[in-house]
């Protein structure tokens, strides 16, 4: 009887630990990629927003141009820092990024842009044009 109680308690603690680690995993990989270049709908929308608003400074694939290499930068900043930088802009050694807080499309799609760029930063999406997964 005592063994059953210990086993039940252990399983409960294990389940609780797994549940608290799941959000961390989803934050690290907030995207789904199939066949090397097919993105889930949110991440693909992030690609389209990125292409329209960010690529002119950060490069076609986030590799950097006038702005820094976002594929590398996203491995050194938190999601919250990314969200703040997009909204408020940032002055850096190579220039200034404008604040996008008055651009409704960018502000509403920040999570999607982050998801797309995280796929690049993690190396799960190489320097190729992504497609929408079907």
PyMOL commands that set and color helices and strands:
alter all, ss='L'
color gray80, all
select helices_A, chain A and resi 2-28+41-53+55-58+70-73+79-88+104-108+110-121
alter helices_A, ss='H'
color red, helices_A
select strands_A, chain A and resi 33-34+38-39+90-92+95-97+131-132
alter strands_A, ss='S'
color yellow, strands_A
deselect
rebuild
show_as cartoon
